[in-house]
Amino acid sequence: MFSSLYQIAKNTFRETLREPIYLLVLLAALVLIGTFPLMTLFVFREQIKLVIDSAMATMMVFGWLLAVLSSSHAIAREIENGTALLLLSKPVKRPVFILAKILGILAALTVFCFLTFLAALIAVRVAKDQFRFDHTVMALYFGALVVSFLAAALHNYVSRSSFPMAAVLAMLVFLPLAFVIAYFIPAGEGEERMLVGYAWEMVPALLLITYSVWAMGTLATALSTRLSLAPNFLACSVIFVVGLMSDYLIGRHVYEEWIDTPAPTGRSTLWISYYSFTPTERVSVGQWSKPAALGAADSPFIVWCEGQPTGELPDLGEQPEEAWRDNAGWKRQLSDLANPPRLMAQYDPYSRRWSEALIKGEGVAARRDGKDFASVVFRRSVHQPRTPVGGTYNEPFPEGGSRLASVLYACIPNWQLFWMADALAAEKQVPGAYLALGGMYVLLLVGFFGLVAVVLFWNREIGGQMRV
């Protein structure tokens, strides 16, 4: 089984590299990335950001396009013309066949990502100055591409082998060589010439882009078992668009329970919503307040108390964040409390007044005393939840969301998780833990889409379009 898996994966990898469309897409991506430094001459600031964003977007979009094209050529075309039937007529099981195809396509996509990875780092190295870019490094980069094609043409002339595959393999030699040489070429003029190096902080971000290309490659391969090129491209485009807006379209509706006591700690954002009741109100809640993120720049100033306060809350003026000091049992941070909070106090800097609310058992106490009360609920979530609905006077808790949305949110790739251009623009480093979690997430996606591919291919009719 492992021998068949390896041989089919190797042949798929080689056949993918032999396809002219693979070379055309790769060359288009490399040329685009190499010319992005020229565009910095037309902007007056953020020229490095322009190159980084454009290079990463090119790597991602062209990688996804190549994933769809490669899978359609390697799977759909072989199924329709009966080539796959020849392999399956031998002792090769269908799961082995389709998994080997996935591995071969992922290997070819890895070659694409590696070359565009180097191109992106070189492009940023070229665009180090606002009005002057490094002509030497740019000439070295495009020279490596030209030499690769000349070497491939010579090899094709001598051995009559595949020109596209020879060109790709030549680029795997000459482009890394140009990358190493460019590192030791100093930038600047006169005495100011010095080694610039590469923007190594881009490496984790580019690896995350590679993860996304792997996920799309596996998905496109799974869909190609049932769809031809055009429907496959359309389906992947829809999944791409939905995945980009996954947090807004689906994430806001996932099932996460609202509670009356906020969790003191957690990696996700703490959200708050409330609804004001009157003693005579017995109907269902119409609409809760729009959820607000506690801890954000525009969030209300709130302090917490786990028991009975020992004093009055002070006047904090118009700058409560600077004037506040923990006192009288009130704490600014939930993590400073030994027990879950019982009271919440919110400060209004305009009226300079406090409003206190019982946040644990507020409904029971208010119904017993026959007073008005505001039901306050909390929820921890990585994305902004929609405005909650549901709940009654006797059970003042909104609905937690849709379980179907939770399933869809888990199954549809969230492509925003792989896009770190904004973090690089803010000069933030991508943590190694995030990179590791991204790798685990992609492994789960690849495993899930691989299972889908096996299921879709299990009873697929092969060779139905063969002509006798």
C-alpha positions as CSV (number, residue, x, y, z in Angstrom):
1,M,0.0,0.0,0.0
2,F,2.8,2.4,0.9
3,S,4.6,1.7,-2.3
4,S,1.5,2.4,-4.3
5,L,0.9,5.6,-2.3
6,Y,4.4,6.8,-2.9
7,Q,4.5,6.0,-6.6
8,I,1.1,7.6,-7.4
9,A,2.0,10.7,-5.3
10,K,5.4,11.0,-7.1
11,N,3.8,10.7,-10.5
12,T,1.1,13.2,-9.6
13,F,3.8,15.7,-8.5
14,R,5.8,15.3,-11.7
15,E,2.7,15.5,-13.9
16,T,1.5,18.6,-12.1
17,L,4.9,20.3,-12.7
18,R,4.8,19.2,-16.4
19,E,1.6,21.1,-17.0
20,P,2.1,24.4,-18.9
21,I,-0.5,26.1,-16.8
22,Y,1.5,25.4,-13.6
23,L,4.5,27.2,-15.1
24,L,2.4,30.1,-16.4
25,V,0.7,30.7,-13.0
26,L,4.1,30.4,-11.2
27,L,5.8,32.8,-13.6
28,A,3.0,35.3,-13.4
29,A,3.2,35.3,-9.6
30,L,7.0,35.7,-9.6
31,V,7.0,38.5,-12.1
32,L,4.2,40.4,-10.3
33,I,6.0,40.1,-6.9
34,G,9.3,41.1,-8.5
35,T,7.7,44.3,-10.0
36,F,5.9,45.4,-6.8
37,P,8.9,47.5,-5.7
38,L,8.5,49.7,-8.8
39,M,5.1,50.7,-7.5
40,T,6.6,52.3,-4.4
41,L,7.8,55.2,-6.6
42,F,4.1,56.3,-6.9
43,V,3.4,56.4,-3.1
44,F,4.8,58.8,-0.5
45,R,4.7,56.6,2.5
46,E,4.1,53.0,3.6
47,Q,6.0,51.7,0.6
48,I,7.2,48.6,2.5
49,K,3.6,47.8,3.5
50,L,2.5,48.1,-0.1
51,V,5.1,45.5,-1.2
52,I,4.3,43.2,1.8
53,D,0.5,43.3,1.3
54,S,0.8,42.9,-2.5
55,A,3.3,40.0,-2.3
56,M,1.3,38.1,0.3
57,A,-2.0,38.6,-1.6
58,T,-0.4,37.4,-4.8
59,M,1.0,34.3,-3.1
60,M,-2.4,33.5,-1.6
61,V,-4.6,34.2,-4.6
62,F,-2.3,32.6,-7.2
63,G,-1.7,29.7,-4.9
64,W,-5.5,29.1,-4.6
65,L,-5.9,29.4,-8.3
66,L,-3.1,26.9,-8.9
67,A,-4.7,24.5,-6.4
68,V,-8.0,24.4,-8.3
69,L,-6.2,24.1,-11.7
70,S,-3.8,21.4,-10.6
71,S,-6.5,19.3,-8.9
72,S,-8.8,19.5,-11.9
73,H,-6.0,18.4,-14.2
74,A,-4.8,15.6,-11.9
75,I,-8.2,14.2,-10.8
76,A,-11.2,15.4,-12.9
77,R,-9.5,15.0,-16.3
78,E,-8.1,11.5,-15.4
79,I,-11.5,10.4,-14.3
80,E,-13.2,11.6,-17.4
81,N,-10.7,10.3,-19.9
82,G,-10.3,6.9,-18.1
83,T,-6.7,7.3,-17.1
84,A,-7.6,6.6,-13.5
85,L,-9.4,3.4,-14.5
86,L,-6.0,1.9,-15.6
87,L,-4.6,2.4,-12.1
88,L,-7.7,1.2,-10.3
89,S,-7.8,-1.9,-12.4
90,K,-4.6,-2.9,-10.7
91,P,-4.4,-3.8,-6.9
92,V,-4.8,-0.1,-5.9
93,K,-7.6,0.8,-3.6
94,R,-9.6,4.0,-4.1
95,P,-8.7,5.6,-0.8
96,V,-5.0,5.0,-1.6
97,F,-5.4,6.5,-5.0
98,I,-7.2,9.7,-3.9
99,L,-4.9,10.3,-0.9
100,A,-1.8,9.8,-3.0
101,K,-3.2,12.4,-5.5
102,I,-3.7,14.8,-2.6
103,L,-0.1,14.3,-1.4
104,G,1.2,14.9,-4.9
105,I,-0.7,18.1,-5.4
106,L,0.3,19.4,-2.0
107,A,3.9,18.7,-2.9
108,A,3.5,20.7,-6.1
109,L,1.8,23.6,-4.2
110,T,4.7,23.6,-1.7
111,V,7.1,24.2,-4.5
112,F,5.0,27.1,-5.7
113,C,4.8,28.6,-2.1
114,F,8.6,28.1,-1.6
115,L,9.5,30.1,-4.7
116,T,7.0,32.9,-4.1
117,F,8.2,32.9,-0.5
118,L,11.7,33.7,-1.6
119,A,10.4,36.2,-4.2
120,A,8.4,38.1,-1.5
121,L,11.5,38.4,0.8
122,I,13.6,39.6,-2.1
123,A,10.9,42.2,-3.2
124,V,10.9,43.7,0.3
125,R,14.7,43.7,0.3
126,V,14.6,45.7,-3.0
127,A,12.0,48.3,-1.7
128,K,14.0,49.5,1.3
129,D,14.1,53.1,0.3
130,Q,11.3,55.5,-0.5
131,F,12.6,57.0,-3.8
132,R,15.3,54.5,-4.6
133,F,15.3,50.8,-4.9
134,D,18.1,48.3,-5.2
135,H,18.7,47.9,-9.0
136,T,21.4,45.3,-8.3
137,V,19.2,42.9,-6.4
138,M,16.3,43.4,-8.8
139,A,18.5,42.6,-11.7
140,L,19.8,39.5,-9.9
141,Y,16.3,38.3,-9.2
142,F,15.0,38.6,-12.8
143,G,18.4,37.3,-14.0
144,A,17.8,34.2,-12.0
145,L,14.4,33.7,-13.7
146,V,16.0,34.3,-17.2
147,V,18.8,31.8,-16.5
148,S,16.3,29.3,-15.3
149,F,14.4,29.4,-18.5
150,L,17.6,29.3,-20.6
151,A,18.8,26.2,-18.7
152,A,15.3,24.6,-19.1
153,A,15.4,25.3,-22.9
154,L,18.9,23.8,-23.2
155,H,17.8,20.7,-21.2
156,N,14.7,20.4,-23.3
157,Y,16.7,20.6,-26.5
158,V,19.3,18.0,-25.4
159,S,17.0,15.5,-23.6
160,R,13.6,16.3,-25.2
161,S,12.2,16.4,-21.6
162,S,9.3,18.5,-20.4
163,F,10.2,22.2,-20.6
164,P,7.8,23.4,-17.8
165,M,9.1,20.9,-15.3
166,A,12.7,21.7,-16.2
167,A,12.0,25.4,-15.8
168,V,10.5,24.9,-12.4
169,L,13.4,22.6,-11.2
170,A,15.9,25.2,-12.6
171,M,14.1,27.9,-10.6
172,L,14.5,25.8,-7.5
173,V,18.2,26.0,-8.0
174,F,18.9,29.5,-9.3
175,L,16.3,31.5,-7.2
176,P,17.6,30.3,-3.8
177,L,21.1,31.0,-5.1
178,A,20.1,34.5,-6.0
179,F,18.4,34.8,-2.6
180,V,21.7,33.9,-0.8
181,I,23.8,36.2,-3.0
182,A,21.4,39.2,-2.5
183,Y,21.8,38.8,1.3
184,F,25.5,39.8,1.0
185,I,25.0,42.7,-1.4
186,P,25.2,46.0,0.6
187,A,22.6,48.7,0.0
188,G,23.2,52.5,0.0
189,E,25.8,54.7,-1.5
190,G,29.4,55.6,-0.6
191,E,30.3,55.2,3.0
192,E,26.7,54.5,3.9
193,R,26.6,51.1,2.1
194,M,25.8,48.3,4.5
195,L,24.2,44.9,4.7
196,V,20.4,45.2,4.8
197,G,19.4,41.6,5.2
198,Y,15.8,40.4,4.9
199,A,12.6,41.1,6.7
200,W,12.6,37.8,8.6
201,E,9.5,38.9,10.5
202,M,7.6,38.0,7.3
203,V,8.5,34.4,7.6
204,P,5.7,33.3,10.0
205,A,3.1,35.3,8.0
206,L,4.3,33.6,4.7
207,L,4.1,30.2,6.4
208,L,0.5,30.9,7.3
209,I,-0.2,31.7,3.7
210,T,1.3,28.4,2.7
211,Y,-1.0,26.7,5.2
212,S,-4.0,28.3,3.5
213,V,-2.8,27.1,0.1
214,W,-2.5,23.6,1.4
215,A,-6.1,23.7,2.8
216,M,-7.4,25.0,-0.5
217,G,-5.5,22.4,-2.4
218,T,-7.0,19.6,-0.4
219,L,-10.5,21.1,-0.7
220,A,-10.2,21.6,-4.5
221,T,-8.9,18.0,-4.8
222,A,-11.9,16.7,-2.9
223,L,-14.4,18.6,-5.1
224,S,-12.6,17.6,-8.3
225,T,-13.7,14.0,-7.7
226,R,-17.2,15.1,-8.6
227,L,-16.8,18.4,-10.4
228,S,-15.1,19.5,-13.6
229,L,-12.9,22.6,-13.8
230,A,-15.5,25.3,-14.1
231,P,-17.9,24.1,-11.3
232,N,-14.9,23.3,-9.1
233,F,-13.6,26.8,-9.6
234,L,-17.0,28.3,-8.8
235,A,-17.5,26.2,-5.6
236,C,-14.0,27.1,-4.3
237,S,-14.6,30.7,-5.1
238,V,-17.8,30.7,-3.0
239,I,-16.1,28.9,-0.1
240,F,-13.2,31.4,-0.4
241,V,-15.6,34.4,-0.1
242,V,-17.7,32.9,2.7
243,G,-14.5,31.9,4.5
244,L,-13.2,35.5,4.3
245,M,-16.4,36.8,5.9
246,S,-16.7,33.7,8.2
247,D,-16.6,35.7,11.4
248,Y,-19.3,38.1,10.3
249,L,-21.6,35.7,8.4
250,I,-21.4,32.7,10.7
251,G,-19.2,33.4,13.7
252,R,-21.6,35.8,15.2
253,H,-24.3,33.2,15.3
254,V,-22.4,30.2,16.8
255,Y,-23.7,28.7,20.0
256,E,-22.1,30.2,23.0
257,E,-24.2,30.5,26.2
258,W,-24.8,33.9,27.8
259,I,-24.3,33.8,31.6
260,D,-25.1,36.2,34.4
261,T,-21.6,36.1,35.9
262,P,-18.5,37.0,33.8
263,A,-15.6,34.5,33.7
264,P,-12.6,36.2,35.4
265,T,-10.1,35.0,32.9
266,G,-10.0,33.7,29.3
267,R,-8.2,34.3,26.1
268,S,-11.3,35.4,24.2
269,T,-13.0,38.8,24.5
270,L,-15.6,39.4,27.2
271,W,-18.8,40.8,25.9
272,I,-21.7,42.4,27.9
273,S,-25.4,43.0,27.0
274,Y,-28.3,44.1,29.2
275,Y,-32.1,44.7,29.2
276,S,-34.1,46.9,31.6
277,F,-37.3,45.3,33.0
278,T,-40.2,47.0,34.8
279,P,-42.3,45.4,37.7
280,T,-45.3,45.1,35.4
281,E,-43.5,43.5,32.5
282,R,-44.3,39.8,31.9
283,V,-43.7,39.5,28.2
284,S,-40.7,38.2,26.3
285,V,-37.7,40.4,25.9
286,G,-37.9,42.5,22.8
287,Q,-34.2,43.2,22.1
288,W,-31.1,43.3,24.2
289,S,-28.5,46.0,23.9
290,K,-25.8,45.7,21.3
291,P,-23.0,43.6,22.8
292,A,-20.0,45.7,24.0
293,A,-16.5,44.4,24.3
294,L,-15.1,45.0,27.8
295,G,-11.5,46.1,27.7
296,A,-11.7,47.8,24.3
297,A,-10.7,51.4,23.8
298,D,-14.4,52.5,23.5
299,S,-15.8,50.2,26.2
300,P,-17.6,51.6,29.3
301,F,-15.6,52.1,32.5
302,I,-16.7,49.3,34.8
303,V,-15.4,48.1,38.2
304,W,-16.4,44.9,40.0
305,C,-17.1,43.8,43.6
306,E,-17.3,40.2,44.8
307,G,-19.1,41.0,48.1
308,Q,-20.5,44.0,50.0
309,P,-18.7,47.3,49.3
310,T,-17.0,49.0,52.3
311,G,-17.3,52.6,51.0
312,E,-18.6,55.0,48.4
313,L,-17.3,55.1,44.8
314,P,-15.3,58.3,44.2
315,D,-15.7,61.0,41.5
316,L,-13.2,60.2,38.8
317,G,-13.7,63.4,36.7
318,E,-13.4,63.0,32.9
319,Q,-10.5,60.6,32.9
320,P,-11.6,57.6,34.9
321,E,-8.9,55.3,33.6
322,E,-6.2,57.5,35.0
323,A,-7.9,58.6,38.2
324,W,-9.2,55.1,39.4
325,R,-7.5,53.3,42.3
326,D,-8.9,50.0,43.6
327,N,-10.6,50.6,46.9
328,A,-13.6,49.8,49.1
329,G,-13.8,46.3,47.7
330,W,-14.1,47.4,44.1
331,K,-11.6,46.1,41.6
332,R,-10.9,47.2,38.0
333,Q,-9.8,43.8,36.7
334,L,-11.8,40.7,37.1
335,S,-8.7,38.7,37.5
336,D,-8.0,40.6,40.8
337,L,-11.1,39.1,42.4
338,A,-10.8,35.9,44.4
339,N,-14.5,34.9,43.7
340,P,-16.9,35.6,40.9
341,P,-18.2,39.2,41.0
342,R,-21.6,40.0,42.6
343,L,-21.8,43.7,41.8
344,M,-20.9,45.8,38.8
345,A,-20.6,49.6,38.8
346,Q,-20.4,51.7,35.6
347,Y,-19.1,55.3,35.5
348,D,-20.4,57.9,33.1
349,P,-17.7,60.6,32.6
350,Y,-20.2,63.1,31.2
351,S,-22.6,63.1,34.2
352,R,-19.7,62.0,36.5
353,R,-22.1,59.5,38.2
354,W,-22.0,55.8,39.0
355,S,-24.7,53.3,38.3
356,E,-24.5,50.0,40.3
357,A,-26.1,46.7,39.2
358,L,-26.5,43.4,40.8
359,I,-25.2,40.9,38.3
360,K,-25.8,37.6,40.1
361,G,-29.4,36.7,40.9
362,E,-30.6,40.2,40.0
363,G,-33.9,38.9,38.6
364,V,-34.8,36.9,41.7
365,A,-34.1,39.9,44.0
366,A,-36.0,42.3,41.8
367,R,-39.1,40.1,41.5
368,R,-39.1,39.6,45.3
369,D,-39.0,43.4,46.0
370,G,-41.2,44.3,43.0
371,K,-38.7,46.8,41.6
372,D,-37.3,47.6,38.3
373,F,-34.1,45.8,37.4
374,A,-31.6,45.5,34.5
375,S,-30.6,41.9,33.5
376,V,-26.9,41.9,32.6
377,V,-25.5,39.0,30.7
378,F,-21.9,38.1,29.6
379,R,-20.3,36.0,27.1
380,R,-16.7,35.2,26.1
381,S,-16.1,35.0,22.3
382,V,-13.3,35.5,19.8
383,H,-15.7,37.5,17.5
384,Q,-18.4,40.0,18.1
385,P,-21.7,38.3,18.7
386,R,-24.9,39.5,17.2
387,T,-27.4,41.4,19.3
388,P,-28.9,38.7,21.5
389,V,-32.6,37.8,21.4
390,G,-34.9,35.8,23.7
391,G,-35.5,35.6,27.4
392,T,-38.4,36.5,29.6
393,Y,-39.1,38.4,32.9
394,N,-38.9,35.1,34.8
395,E,-35.9,33.7,32.8
396,P,-33.9,36.8,31.8
397,F,-31.3,35.0,29.6
398,P,-31.1,35.4,25.8
399,E,-30.6,32.5,23.4
400,G,-27.1,31.2,23.1
401,G,-27.0,31.0,19.3
402,S,-27.3,28.3,16.6
403,R,-25.7,24.9,16.8
404,L,-25.9,24.6,13.0
405,A,-23.9,27.8,12.7
406,S,-21.3,26.2,15.1
407,V,-21.0,23.2,12.8
408,L,-20.7,25.4,9.7
409,Y,-18.2,27.7,11.4
410,A,-16.0,24.7,12.2
411,C,-16.2,23.1,8.7
412,I,-15.7,26.2,6.6
413,P,-12.1,27.5,6.6
414,N,-11.7,30.9,8.2
415,W,-9.1,32.4,5.8
416,Q,-8.7,35.5,7.9
417,L,-6.8,33.4,10.4
418,F,-4.0,33.1,7.8
419,W,-3.8,36.8,6.9
420,M,-1.2,38.5,9.0
421,A,-0.5,41.6,6.9
422,D,-2.3,43.9,9.4
423,A,-0.1,42.5,12.2
424,L,3.1,43.1,10.2
425,A,1.9,46.7,9.4
426,A,1.5,47.3,13.2
427,E,5.1,45.9,13.7
428,K,3.8,43.0,15.7
429,Q,5.5,39.6,15.5
430,V,3.5,36.5,14.9
431,P,3.9,34.3,18.0
432,G,5.3,30.8,17.5
433,A,2.4,29.4,19.4
434,Y,0.0,31.0,16.9
435,L,2.0,29.4,14.1
436,A,1.9,26.0,15.8
437,L,-1.9,26.3,16.3
438,G,-2.3,27.3,12.7
439,G,-0.4,24.2,11.7
440,M,-2.7,22.0,13.8
441,Y,-5.8,23.8,12.4
442,V,-4.6,23.1,8.8
443,L,-3.8,19.5,9.6
444,L,-7.4,19.1,10.8
445,L,-8.7,20.8,7.7
446,V,-6.5,18.6,5.4
447,G,-7.6,15.5,7.3
448,F,-11.3,16.5,7.1
449,F,-11.2,17.4,3.4
450,G,-9.2,14.2,2.7
451,L,-11.9,12.2,4.3
452,V,-14.5,14.0,2.2
453,A,-12.5,13.2,-0.9
454,V,-12.4,9.5,0.0
455,V,-16.2,9.5,0.5
456,L,-16.9,11.4,-2.7
457,F,-14.6,9.2,-4.7
458,W,-15.8,5.9,-3.2
459,N,-18.6,5.2,-5.7
460,R,-17.6,7.6,-8.4
461,E,-18.1,6.2,-11.9
462,I,-14.7,6.3,-13.8
463,G,-14.2,6.6,-17.5
464,G,-17.8,7.6,-18.2
465,Q,-16.7,10.0,-20.9
466,M,-14.4,7.7,-22.7
467,R,-14.9,7.4,-26.5
468,V,-14.6,4.1,-28.2
